[in-house]
Each structure stands twice: as C-alpha cells, then as structure tokens.
C-alpha cells in the first residue's frame, strides 16, 4: 500500500490567505479610525425630528408628520445615499449665522435626536445633531453638507452628487421656491 504524502505548501493558498488577512486588517483599521463599523455602508436613512428652512430670509418650520416633512426627509436621505466626497470646506460660526438669517440664501437645516451618523471612510459626522445643507448662497455650488454636534461645528464637509431632489421637494411642497 502506498504511503500517504504530506501536503506540500501551496503558494496560491498562502497568497489568498495573505490577501484575506490584509483585507480584514485594513477594514479594522478604518473602522477603528472612524469609530464606525458600518463605514462602508453608503445608505443614509435617518429621520429628523425637526426641519427648518431659511427661505431667503424667511425662517420656516416643516411640521413632523406632514406630507411635506416626509417628502423633504426622503429627498435628503436620497441625496445623502451613495458615495460622498469629504473636503476641508468648513462652515464658520459667521456662515452658520448667515445661513439662519440671510435674505440671499436658501438653506435646509435638519435636527436629529438621537444624533445621526453619516457613514463614510472619514472620521467626521459620526454623531451629528444638525445637518446644514445650503441650497442657494455661500458654498451651495459644491453641494456641501455641514454637521453640527451640540454647539460644535464639525470640521470639513461632505459633498453630495446633487441637491436637485431636495430643491424639488421644497418647491413641490410649497415650502420654498429657488430664485
């Protein structure tokens, strides 16, 4: 009867094992750095408890439970779903105040309680109470989303592919019309 030969090492198996181990380590490093195990998840599906709109100097509340609230919230979730680009453009306290009062801006502000998390490979906006989205005015041309955690403005901003669904929802619901 022939003797059983021991398995010889396989370069292919070692390579596959190395790639898997490297991938798991890279995933863990990003998850630890961002403090978000779902950093790769592109879906944003949080519901705000309050929506405010500065419509060219007129501050408006969109009441929870209304069709308008649902439509605007769905448009924001749709626009924030997908790949988001982060950059260093940061909202200053002065700009934040302008967003709330300016007669030349259209800005959407959403309040979350409990705080919302914008999943990404960056360590920002992991627990925001407010998302601030300028639709017309300063910074609006780059489709940014700014985050506010308590009284602290998050550094940088995410940039959506477009804000057209949000503007359309505001217009269709009779909340604010882009000028």
ROSE-4610 file (N, C-alpha, C; in Angstrom, 1 decimal, always signed):
// ROSE-4610
residu = [X/X/X/X/X/X/X/X/X/X/X/X/X/X/X/X/X/X/X/X/X/X/X/X/X/X/X/X/X/X/X/X/X/X/X/X/X/X/X/X/X/X/X/X/X/X/X/X/X/X/X/X/X/X/X/X/X/X/X/X/X/X/X/X/X/X/X/X/X/X/X/X/X/X/X/X/X/X/X/X/X/X/X/X/X/X/X/X/X/X/X/X/X/X/X/X/X/X/X/X/X/X/X/X/X/X/X/X/X/X/X/X/X/X/X/X/X/X/X/X/X/X/X/X/X/X/X/X/X/X/X/X/X/X/X/X/X/X/X/X/X/X/X/X/X/X/X/X/X/X/X/X/X/X/X/X/X/X/X/X/X/X/X/X/X/X/X/X/X/X/X/X/X/X/X/X/X/X/X/X/X/X/X/X/X/X/X/X/X/X/X/X/X/X/X/X/X/X/X/X/X/X/X/X/X/X/X/X/X/X/X/X/X/X/X/X/X/X/X/X/X/X/X/X/X/X/X/X/X/X/X/X/X/X/X/X/X/X/X/X/X/X/X/X/X/X/X/X/X/X/X/X/X/X/X/X/X/X/X/X/X/X/X/X/X/X/X/X/X/X/X/X/X/X/X/X/X/X/X/X/X/X/X/X/X/X/X/X/X/X/X/X/X/X/X/X/X/X/X/X/X/X/X/X/X/X/X/X/X/X/X/X/X/X/X/X/X/X/X/X/X/X/X/X/X/X/X/X/X/X/X/X/X/X/X/X/X/X/X/X/X/X/X/X/X/X/X/X/X/X/X/X/X/X/X/X/X/X/X/X/X/X/X/X/X/X/X/X/X/X/X/X/X/X/X/X/X/X/X/X/X/X/X/X/X/X/X/X/X/X/X/X/X/X/X/X/X/X/X/X/X/X/X/X/X/X/X/X/X/X/X/X/X/X/X/X/X/X/X/X/X/X/X/X/X/X/X/X/X/X/X/X/X/X/X/X/X/X/X/X/X/X/X/X/X/X/X/X/X/X/X/X/X/X/X/X/X/X/X/X/X/X/X/X/X/X/X/X/X/X/X/X/X/X/X/X/X/X/X/X/X/X/X/X/X/X/X/X/X/X/X/X/X/X/X/X/X/X/X/X/X/X/X/X/X/X/X/X/X/X/X/X/X/X/X/X/X/X/X/X/X/X/X/X/X/X/X/X/X/X/X/X/X/X/X/X/X]
num = [1/1/1/2/2/2/3/3/3/4/4/4/5/5/5/6/6/6/7/7/7/8/8/8/9/9/9/10/10/10/11/11/11/12/12/12/13/13/13/14/14/14/15/15/15/16/16/16/17/17/17/18/18/18/19/19/19/20/20/20/21/21/21/22/22/22/23/23/23/24/24/24/25/25/25/26/26/26/27/27/27/28/28/28/29/29/29/30/30/30/31/31/31/32/32/32/33/33/33/34/34/34/35/35/35/36/36/36/37/37/37/38/38/38/39/39/39/40/40/40/41/41/41/42/42/42/43/43/43/44/44/44/45/45/45/46/46/46/47/47/47/48/48/48/49/49/49/50/50/50/51/51/51/52/52/52/53/53/53/54/54/54/55/55/55/56/56/56/57/57/57/58/58/58/59/59/59/60/60/60/61/61/61/62/62/62/63/63/63/64/64/64/65/65/65/66/66/66/67/67/67/68/68/68/69/69/69/70/70/70/71/71/71/72/72/72/73/73/73/74/74/74/75/75/75/76/76/76/77/77/77/78/78/78/79/79/79/80/80/80/81/81/81/82/82/82/83/83/83/84/84/84/85/85/85/86/86/86/87/87/87/88/88/88/89/89/89/90/90/90/91/91/91/92/92/92/93/93/93/94/94/94/95/95/95/96/96/96/97/97/97/98/98/98/99/99/99/100/100/100/101/101/101/102/102/102/103/103/103/104/104/104/105/105/105/106/106/106/107/107/107/108/108/108/109/109/109/110/110/110/111/111/111/112/112/112/113/113/113/114/114/114/115/115/115/116/116/116/117/117/117/118/118/118/119/119/119/120/120/120/121/121/121/122/122/122/123/123/123/124/124/124/125/125/125/126/126/126/127/127/127/128/128/128/129/129/129/130/130/130/131/131/131/132/132/132/133/133/133/134/134/134/135/135/135/136/136/136/137/137/137/138/138/138/139/139/139/140/140/140/141/141/141/142/142/142/143/143/143/144/144/144/145/145/145/146/146/146/147/147/147/148/148/148/149/149/149/150/150/150/151/151/151/152/152/152/153/153/153/154/154/154/155/155/155/156/156/156/157/157/157/158/158/158/159/159/159/160/160/160/161/161/161/162/162/162/163/163/163/164/164/164/165/165/165/166/166/166/167/167/167/168/168/168/169/169/169/170/170/170/171/171/171/172/172/172/173/173/173/174/174/174/175/175/175/176/176/176/177/177/177/178/178/178/179/179/179]
x = [+0.8/+0.0/+0.9/+0.6/+1.5/+1.3/+2.4/+2.4/+1.7/+1.0/+0.3/+1.4/+1.4/+2.4/+1.8/+2.6/+2.1/+1.8/+0.8/+0.5/+1.7/+2.0/+3.1/+2.5/+3.2/+2.7/+2.3/+1.2/+0.7/+0.9/+1.6/+1.8/+0.4/-0.4/-1.7/-2.5/-2.6/-3.3/-2.7/-1.4/-0.7/-1.0/-1.1/-1.4/-2.8/-3.7/-5.1/-5.3/-4.7/-4.7/-4.2/-3.1/-2.4/-3.3/-4.0/-4.9/-6.1/-6.7/-7.8/-7.4/-6.3/-5.8/-5.5/-4.9/-4.6/-5.9/-6.9/-8.2/-8.9/-8.9/-9.5/-8.8/-7.5/-6.7/-7.1/-7.1/-7.4/-8.8/-9.8/-11.2/-11.2/-10.5/-10.5/-9.8/-8.8/-8.1/-9.0/-9.7/-10.7/-11.8/-12.3/-13.5/-13.0/-11.8/-11.3/-11.1/-10.5/-10.2/-11.5/-12.5/-13.8/-14.7/-14.5/-15.4/-16.8/-16.7/-17.9/-17.7/-18.3/-18.2/-18.8/-19.8/-20.5/-20.0/-18.7/-18.1/-18.3/-18.5/-18.6/-20.0/-21.0/-22.4/-22.8/-23.2/-23.5/-24.9/-25.7/-27.1/-27.3/-28.0/-28.3/-29.9/-30.4/-31.8/-32.3/-31.8/-32.2/-33.4/-34.2/-35.4/-35.2/-35.2/-35.0/-36.3/-36.1/-37.2/-37.7/-36.9/-37.2/-36.5/-37.3/-36.7/-37.0/-35.9/-36.1/-35.5/-36.1/-35.7/-35.6/-34.4/-34.2/-34.5/-35.7/-36.1/-35.9/-34.7/-34.4/-34.8/-34.4/-34.6/-35.9/-36.7/-37.9/-37.7/-37.7/-37.5/-38.8/-38.7/-39.9/-39.6/-40.7/-40.6/-41.5/-40.9/-41.7/-42.2/-43.5/-44.0/-43.9/-43.4/-43.3/-44.7/-44.7/-46.0/-46.7/-46.3/-46.9/-46.3/-47.1/-46.5/-45.2/-45.2/-44.0/-42.8/-43.0/-41.9/-41.3/-42.3/-41.9/-41.2/-41.7/-41.1/-39.7/-39.5/-38.2/-37.2/-37.6/-36.7/-36.3/-37.2/-36.9/-35.9/-36.1/-35.2/-33.8/-33.7/-32.4/-31.7/-32.5/-31.9/-31.5/-32.2/-31.8/-30.6/-30.5/-29.3/-28.0/-28.2/-27.0/-26.7/-27.5/-27.2/-26.2/-25.2/-24.2/-22.8/-21.9/-20.6/-20.6/-19.9/-19.8/-18.4/-18.1/-16.7/-16.6/-15.5/-15.2/-14.1/-14.2/-13.1/-13.0/-12.1/-11.8/-12.7/-13.6/-14.5/-15.3/-15.1/-15.8/-16.7/-17.8/-18.8/-18.3/-18.1/-17.7/-18.9/-18.8/-19.9/-20.6/-19.8/-20.4/-21.3/-20.8/-21.5/-22.8/-22.6/-23.8/-24.9/-24.5/-25.5/-26.1/-25.3/-25.8/-26.8/-26.5/-27.4/-28.8/-28.8/-30.1/-30.8/-30.2/-30.8/-30.7/-29.9/-29.6/-30.8/-31.0/-32.1/-31.7/-30.4/-30.0/-29.7/-30.1/-29.8/-31.0/-30.9/-31.9/-31.2/-31.4/-30.7/-31.6/-31.3/-32.1/-31.3/-32.0/-31.4/-32.2/-31.6/-32.3/-31.8/-32.7/-32.3/-32.6/-31.6/-31.7/-31.5/-32.4/-32.4/-33.0/-32.2/-30.8/-30.0/-28.7/-27.9/-27.7/-27.5/-27.4/-25.9/-25.7/-24.4/-24.3/-23.4/-23.2/-22.0/-22.3/-21.3/-20.4/-19.1/-18.0/-16.7/-15.7/-14.4/-13.6/-14.3/-13.7/-14.3/-13.5/-13.9/-14.7/-15.6/-16.4/-17.9/-18.7/-20.1/-20.6/-20.0/-20.4/-21.5/-21.8/-22.8/-23.3/-24.0/-24.4/-25.9/-26.1/-27.4/-28.1/-27.3/-27.8/-27.1/-27.8/-27.2/-27.6/-26.7/-27.0/-26.6/-27.6/-27.4/-27.8/-26.7/-27.0/-27.4/-28.6/-29.1/-28.9/-28.9/-28.6/-27.8/-26.7/-25.9/-24.5/-23.8/-22.4/-22.3/-21.3/-20.9/-21.9/-23.1/-24.1/-23.7/-22.8/-22.5/-21.7/-21.2/-20.4/-21.3/-22.5/-23.5/-22.9/-22.5/-22.0/-23.1/-22.7/-23.5/-22.5/-23.0/-22.2/-22.9/-22.1/-22.6/-22.3/-23.3/-23.2/-23.4/-22.5/-22.6/-22.7/-23.9/-24.1/-23.9/-22.9/-22.6/-21.3/-20.8/-19.6/-19.8/-19.2/-19.4/-18.3/-18.7/-17.7/-16.8/-15.5/-14.6/-14.9/-14.7/-14.9/-16.4/-16.6/-18.0/-18.0/-19.1/-19.4/-20.0/-19.8/-20.4/-21.2/-22.5/-23.4/-23.2/-23.7/-23.7/-24.5/-25.7/-26.6/-27.6/-28.1/-29.2/-30.5/-30.6/-31.8/-33.0/-32.9/-34.1/-34.6/-33.7/-34.1/-34.8/-34.2/-34.8/-36.2/-36.3/-37.6/-38.6/-38.2/-39.2/-39.7/-38.8/-39.1/-40.1/-39.8/-40.7/-42.1/-42.1/-43.3/-44.2/-43.6/-44.4/-44.8/-44.4/-44.8/-44.0/-42.9/-42.1/-41.3/-40.5/-39.6/-39.3/-39.3/-39.0/-37.7/-36.8/-35.5/-35.6/-34.9/-35.0/-33.8]
y = [-1.2/+0.0/+1.2/+2.2/+3.4/+4.3/+4.9/+5.8/+7.1/+7.7/+9.0/+10.1/+10.9/+12.0/+13.2/+13.9/+15.1/+16.2/+17.0/+18.1/+19.1/+19.5/+20.4/+21.8/+22.8/+24.2/+24.7/+25.4/+26.0/+27.5/+28.0/+29.4/+30.1/+29.5/+30.1/+30.3/+29.2/+29.2/+30.3/+30.4/+31.3/+32.8/+33.0/+34.3/+34.7/+33.8/+34.1/+34.4/+33.6/+33.8/+35.2/+35.6/+36.9/+38.0/+37.9/+38.9/+39.1/+37.9/+38.0/+38.6/+38.2/+38.8/+40.3/+40.7/+42.1/+42.9/+42.3/+43.0/+43.2/+42.1/+42.2/+43.3/+43.3/+44.3/+45.7/+45.9/+47.2/+47.7/+46.8/+47.0/+47.5/+46.7/+47.0/+48.4/+48.7/+50.0/+51.1/+51.0/+52.1/+52.2/+51.0/+51.0/+51.6/+51.3/+51.9/+53.4/+53.8/+55.2/+56.1/+55.6/+56.3/+56.1/+55.1/+54.8/+54.4/+53.7/+53.3/+52.0/+51.0/+49.6/+49.6/+50.4/+50.4/+51.5/+51.9/+53.0/+52.8/+51.6/+51.3/+51.4/+51.5/+51.5/+52.8/+52.9/+54.2/+54.8/+54.0/+54.4/+55.4/+56.5/+57.4/+57.3/+56.9/+56.6/+57.1/+58.2/+58.7/+59.7/+59.7/+60.6/+61.8/+63.0/+64.1/+64.3/+65.0/+65.3/+66.8/+67.5/+68.9/+69.3/+70.0/+70.6/+72.1/+72.8/+74.3/+74.7/+75.7/+76.2/+77.7/+78.2/+79.7/+79.9/+80.4/+80.7/+82.2/+82.6/+84.0/+84.9/+84.6/+85.5/+85.1/+84.3/+83.9/+82.5/+82.4/+81.1/+80.3/+79.1/+78.2/+76.9/+76.4/+75.1/+74.1/+73.0/+71.9/+71.0/+70.9/+70.2/+68.7/+68.0/+66.5/+65.9/+64.8/+64.1/+64.6/+65.7/+66.2/+65.6/+65.6/+65.1/+65.9/+67.2/+68.0/+67.5/+67.2/+66.7/+65.3/+64.5/+63.2/+63.3/+64.2/+64.4/+65.0/+66.0/+66.6/+65.7/+64.9/+64.0/+62.9/+62.4/+61.4/+61.9/+63.2/+63.8/+63.9/+64.3/+64.4/+63.0/+62.0/+60.7/+60.2/+60.4/+60.0/+60.7/+62.0/+62.8/+62.4/+62.0/+61.6/+60.1/+59.4/+58.0/+57.9/+57.1/+56.9/+57.5/+57.5/+58.0/+59.5/+59.8/+61.2/+61.6/+62.8/+63.3/+64.2/+64.1/+65.0/+65.9/+67.2/+68.1/+69.1/+70.0/+70.8/+72.1/+72.2/+73.4/+73.3/+74.2/+74.2/+75.4/+75.2/+76.2/+77.0/+78.3/+79.1/+79.4/+79.9/+80.4/+81.6/+82.4/+83.5/+83.0/+82.0/+81.5/+80.8/+80.0/+79.4/+80.4/+81.5/+82.6/+83.1/+83.3/+83.8/+82.8/+81.6/+80.6/+80.6/+81.1/+81.1/+82.4/+83.5/+84.8/+85.4/+85.0/+85.7/+85.8/+86.9/+87.1/+86.7/+86.2/+85.8/+84.3/+83.6/+82.1/+81.3/+80.1/+79.0/+77.9/+77.6/+76.7/+75.8/+74.5/+73.5/+73.0/+73.0/+72.5/+71.4/+70.3/+69.2/+68.8/+68.6/+68.3/+66.8/+66.1/+64.7/+64.4/+63.6/+63.2/+61.8/+60.8/+60.7/+61.2/+61.5/+62.1/+61.1/+61.6/+60.8/+60.5/+59.5/+59.2/+59.1/+59.8/+59.7/+58.8/+57.6/+56.5/+56.9/+56.8/+57.0/+56.5/+56.6/+56.2/+57.3/+58.4/+59.5/+59.6/+60.1/+60.2/+61.4/+61.9/+63.0/+62.7/+63.5/+63.4/+62.0/+61.6/+60.3/+60.4/+61.6/+61.8/+63.2/+63.6/+65.0/+65.2/+66.3/+66.8/+67.5/+68.2/+69.0/+68.8/+68.7/+68.7/+70.0/+70.8/+72.0/+71.9/+72.2/+72.0/+73.3/+74.1/+75.3/+74.9/+75.4/+75.1/+76.3/+77.5/+78.7/+79.6/+80.2/+81.1/+80.6/+81.0/+80.6/+79.1/+78.6/+77.2/+76.3/+76.8/+76.0/+75.3/+75.9/+75.4/+74.1/+73.7/+72.5/+71.4/+71.6/+70.7/+70.1/+71.0/+70.5/+70.2/+69.4/+69.1/+69.3/+70.2/+70.5/+69.9/+69.5/+68.9/+69.7/+69.7/+70.3/+69.3/+69.2/+68.2/+69.1/+69.2/+70.0/+71.5/+72.2/+73.5/+73.6/+72.4/+72.3/+72.0/+72.8/+72.6/+71.6/+70.5/+69.5/+70.2/+69.8/+70.3/+69.7/+70.4/+69.9/+69.7/+69.1/+68.9/+67.7/+67.1/+66.1/+66.8/+66.3/+66.8/+65.8/+66.1/+65.1/+65.3/+64.3/+64.5/+65.6/+65.8/+66.9/+67.1/+68.4/+68.7/+68.9/+68.6/+68.8/+68.2/+66.9/+66.3/+67.1/+67.7/+68.4/+69.7/+70.4/+71.7/+71.4/+70.3/+69.9/+69.6/+68.9/+68.6/+69.8/+70.8/+72.0/+72.8/+72.8/+73.6/+72.9/+71.5/+70.8/+70.9/+71.0/+71.0/+72.5/+73.4/+74.8/+75.5/+74.9/+75.5/+76.6/+76.5/+77.5/+77.3/+78.3/+78.3/+78.9/+78.2/+78.7/+79.9/+80.9/+82.2/+82.3]
z = [+0.0/+0.0/+0.0/-0.9/-1.0/+0.3/+0.6/+1.8/+1.4/+2.4/+2.2/+2.2/+1.2/+1.2/+2.0/+2.8/+3.4/+2.3/+2.6/+1.6/+1.6/+0.4/+0.2/+0.3/+0.8/+0.9/-0.5/-0.6/-1.8/-1.8/-2.8/-2.9/-3.1/-3.9/-4.1/-2.8/-2.0/-0.7/+0.2/+0.2/+1.1/+0.6/-0.7/-1.3/-0.9/-1.1/-0.8/+0.7/+1.6/+3.0/+3.3/+2.7/+2.9/+2.5/+1.4/+0.9/+1.9/+2.3/+3.2/+4.6/+5.1/+6.3/+6.2/+5.1/+4.8/+4.7/+4.0/+3.9/+5.2/+6.1/+7.4/+8.3/+8.2/+9.0/+8.5/+7.1/+6.6/+7.0/+6.9/+7.4/+8.8/+9.7/+11.1/+11.4/+10.7/+10.9/+10.5/+9.4/+9.0/+10.0/+10.5/+11.4/+12.8/+13.2/+14.4/+14.3/+13.1/+12.9/+12.8/+12.2/+12.0/+13.2/+14.0/+15.1/+14.6/+13.4/+12.7/+12.0/+12.5/+11.9/+10.6/+10.3/+9.0/+8.1/+8.2/+7.4/+5.9/+5.5/+4.0/+3.5/+4.4/+4.1/+3.5/+2.2/+1.6/+1.8/+2.5/+2.7/+3.9/+3.7/+4.8/+4.9/+6.1/+6.2/+7.6/+8.1/+9.4/+9.2/+10.2/+10.1/+11.1/+10.7/+11.6/+12.5/+13.6/+14.4/+14.2/+13.4/+13.1/+11.8/+11.0/+9.7/+9.7/+9.5/+9.4/+8.0/+7.4/+6.1/+6.2/+5.8/+5.7/+4.2/+3.9/+2.5/+2.2/+1.8/+1.5/+2.6/+3.8/+5.0/+5.8/+5.3/+6.0/+6.6/+7.9/+8.5/+8.6/+8.2/+8.2/+8.9/+9.5/+10.2/+9.3/+9.0/+8.4/+9.5/+9.7/+10.8/+10.6/+11.7/+11.6/+11.4/+10.7/+10.4/+9.2/+8.6/+7.4/+6.1/+5.0/+3.7/+3.4/+3.6/+3.3/+4.1/+5.4/+6.2/+5.6/+5.3/+4.7/+3.4/+2.5/+1.2/+1.3/+2.2/+2.3/+3.0/+4.0/+4.6/+3.7/+2.8/+1.8/+0.8/+0.4/-0.6/+0.0/+1.3/+1.9/+2.0/+2.4/+2.5/+1.2/+0.1/-1.2/-1.7/-1.4/-1.8/-1.0/+0.2/+1.1/+0.9/+0.2/+0.0/-1.2/-1.1/-2.1/-1.7/-2.6/-2.3/-2.0/-0.9/-0.5/-0.5/-1.0/-1.0/+0.1/+0.9/+2.0/+1.6/+2.0/+1.9/+3.0/+3.0/+4.1/+4.2/+3.3/+3.4/+4.7/+5.6/+6.9/+7.1/+7.7/+8.0/+9.3/+9.2/+10.3/+11.1/+12.3/+13.1/+12.4/+11.7/+11.0/+9.8/+9.1/+8.0/+8.5/+9.6/+10.2/+10.6/+11.2/+11.5/+10.2/+9.2/+7.9/+7.3/+7.4/+6.9/+7.5/+8.8/+9.5/+9.2/+8.7/+8.6/+7.2/+6.3/+5.1/+4.2/+3.6/+2.6/+1.2/+1.0/-0.3/-0.3/+0.7/+0.8/+1.0/+0.5/+0.8/+1.4/+2.7/+3.5/+4.2/+4.2/+4.9/+6.1/+7.3/+8.5/+9.1/+9.4/+9.9/+11.3/+12.2/+13.6/+13.8/+14.4/+14.7/+16.2/+16.7/+18.1/+18.2/+18.4/+18.6/+17.4/+17.7/+16.6/+15.5/+14.3/+13.1/+12.8/+12.0/+11.6/+10.1/+9.5/+8.0/+7.8/+7.3/+7.2/+6.0/+6.3/+5.2/+5.8/+5.0/+5.4/+6.1/+6.4/+7.1/+8.5/+9.4/+10.8/+11.2/+10.3/+10.6/+10.5/+11.1/+11.2/+11.6/+12.7/+13.2/+14.3/+14.7/+15.8/+15.7/+14.6/+14.4/+14.9/+15.5/+15.9/+14.8/+14.0/+12.9/+11.6/+10.5/+9.2/+8.5/+8.0/+7.4/+5.9/+5.0/+3.6/+2.9/+2.5/+1.7/+0.3/-0.2/-1.5/-2.5/-1.9/-2.7/-1.7/-2.2/-1.4/-1.3/-0.2/+0.1/+0.1/-0.6/-0.7/-1.5/-1.8/-2.4/-3.7/-4.5/-5.8/-5.7/-4.5/-4.4/-3.7/-3.4/-2.8/-1.5/-0.6/+0.7/+1.7/+2.7/+3.9/+5.1/+6.0/+7.2/+8.3/+9.3/+10.5/+11.8/+12.7/+14.0/+15.1/+16.0/+17.1/+18.3/+18.9/+20.1/+19.6/+20.2/+19.8/+19.0/+18.6/+17.9/+16.4/+15.5/+14.1/+13.6/+13.0/+12.5/+11.5/+11.5/+10.5/+9.2/+8.1/+6.8/+6.4/+5.3/+4.8/+3.8/+3.7/+2.7/+1.5/+0.4/-0.8/-1.6/-1.8/-2.4/-4.0/-4.7/-6.2/-6.6/-6.0/-6.3/-5.3/-5.2/-4.3/-5.0/-6.2/-7.0/-6.4/-5.9/-5.3/-4.1/-3.3/-2.1/-2.6/-3.5/-4.0/-4.6/-5.4/-6.0/-4.9/-3.8/-2.8/-2.1/-1.8/-1.2/-2.0/-3.4/-4.3/-4.4/-4.6/-4.8/-3.6/-2.4/-1.2/-0.8/-1.7/-1.4/-0.3/+0.1/+1.2/+0.8/-0.3/-0.7/-2.2/-3.0/-4.4/-4.7/-5.4/-5.7/-6.7/-6.3/-7.1/-8.0]
